[in-house]
């Protein structure tokens, strides 16, 4: 029987940041250092739903004009690793068990893997804000990445709630740390971070998500498919933000965008950029084939 295609209403997770004295201490202290300090508090949160709550609260303050950048003349010390719960068990990518491709267990494993990706995306977006706040970027840069951080938190929450509806939860299966490691390889360079995270990792989501949605619909799991539709729509905008600010950084440094992108990916990304590509979705986000096709398995050597 086909399940309802509408995800359940989005809750207000600001309750997760409240204590009897108002905001919980770590976020309250972070807010004293403006948006970068709040971003650091989000990355540090070990409880995933507290992380979601901090992201929502911080985004609301920023978008309402109640939170500023603070003093950003010096680089804020961001954590080397984000806060994480005791579960899931973390394994090396090569040691991850192969998951079933079909059935209810296979769908649960898929959604669990996606939830872990989105939790990493929450941390990567807020880490970008805190780590590079000193770069002298326009306020529109922070507007865009706060929106990304808010939407990544929404994605994680939607997936966790869907896992709960399927009888389990985030942490029930093992996961790996490859995404965070990819992000941290670019912790020294904003231009490289923009090349690797939105223009490689998130762009890959545009390639693979439509097939996942089709498979879920064929399995009559319209509710899970609807969650992935939301994620796909938002991720297209995130890639567009990445293109916008990557081009901005290249113009600022007098660099040609496409060859600069290819050089940065070759230097900072361990994985492969491989087809098939969703050229249409990438083009809608402003990511032209001249960026990524020369890096593909059938393009220029690494």
C-alpha positions, 0 to 999 in steps of 0.5 A: 500500500502506498504511504502518504507522500507528505512528510510530517510537519516540521517541529520547532526544535528551539526547545532543544536549546532552552534551559531553565535559565534561557539558552543553554550555556555553550550557545549563550557563550558562543553568541557573545562572539557573534555569528562565528561563535554561534557557528562554533557552538553548533559544530561542538554540539554532540547531541544531534537534535541539540545541534539542529536546535542551535542551528535553527535558533542561530539562523533565526537571530541572524535572519531577524537582524538580532545577531551580527558578525562580531569582531572578525579581524582574527581567525576563530579557533574552530574544532578539528572534529564536530561533536558527535553522539556515542552512536553510530559506531564510526568505521573506516569507509572500506570496513563499512558493511554492504547494505541491502539494496531492496526491501524495508531494511534496504530503505532504512539503511539508505535513509540512515546513510543519508541522515549521516550525510546531512549531519555532516552537512550541518557541521560543514556549513556552520564550520565554513561560516566560523572558520572563514568569517575573517576573510572579509566576505560581504554580508550576502555570503553569510546570508547564503550560508546561514540559509544552507546551515538551516536547511541542512539541519532541516534535512537531518531532522526530516530523515531522523523523523522518517527513520523513527516512523520506520521503527528505528533511529539515527545511530542504529547502523554504523557510519564513516567519517569520510565527508568530514575528512574531505571538508577538513582537508580544505580548512586552510583555504576558503576557495578550496572549501567552496570547490570541494564541498558544494561543487563536488560533494553536494553536486554529486547529490544532484547526480544520484538523488533522482534515482533514489527518489524513483526507487522509493516511489517504485517501492511505494514509499512515497513519504521517504521519496517526498523527503528526498524531493525536499533535499534535492530542491534545496541542494540545487540552491546550495550548489548555486551558492557555491558557484556564486561564491567560488566565482567571487573568490576567483575574481577577487584573486584574479583567477580563471574559475574553471582551471582553478576549480580543477587544480583545487579539486586535484589537490584537495579531494581524495575521491573521484569525480565520476559520471553519470552527471545530472548535467541539467540540474548542475546547469540550473545551479550554474555549474557548467560542464567545463568545471567538472567534465575534465576531472571525470573518469573519462577526462584528464588524469588526476 
